[in-house]
Amino acid sequence: MSRRTDYATYSRFSVTVSMWKKSIASRLSAWARRKVRQVSSRRVDGGIPLARRMLRMVDAAIR
């Protein structure tokens, strides 16, 4: 094989992998954006973070 053929083969493969990685990355970033919106909207509305809520439940059970 010539160098040109090798380069073309790897070039095509890397583009395919790159597109797949971009797809996964966009899904993950979209998930993270939704999660941040949910958490931040709860805090703005006066919600209690989960760790503090659990602590209150444990304290109430002990009393």
N, C-alpha and C positions, 0 to 999 in steps of 0.2 A: 504494500500500500504506500501511496505517496503521502507526504506530509499534508498536502491539501485535503485529501480524503479524510485523514484522521481528524483534522481540525473541523471539517464540516460535520462529521459524525458527532464529535463531542459538543460542538456548538449547538446542534439541534437538540441533543439530549439535555444540555444545561438550560435551554430555553423552556423545555417541557417541565423540568424540575422547578425552575424558577416560577413558572405560572402556577404550579401546584402549591408551592410555598406561599405565593402571594394570596392565593385563594384561602388557604388556612389562616394566614396572618390577618386577612380582612375579616374573616369570621371571628377570630379571637378578639380583634380590636373592637368589632361591633358588639360582641358580648360584654367586653370590659366597659364600653361606653354605656350600655344599658344598665349594667350593674352599678356603676358610679351614679347614674341618674337616680336609680331606685334608692340607694343608700343616702345620697345627699338630700333627696326630696323628703325622706323620712325625718332626717335631722332638722331640716328647716321647719317642718310641721310640728316640731316638738316631740318627735319620737325618741325612744330610749334605745341606745345601741344594745345589741344582743348580749354582750358580756355583762353589762350593767343590769340588764333585765334578768339574766340568769342568776346573778348575785342576789338580786332582790328575792327571787323565788327560793333560793337556798336559805337566806336569812329568815324568810317567812316560815319555812318548814322547820327550822331549828327552834324558833320561839315557841 
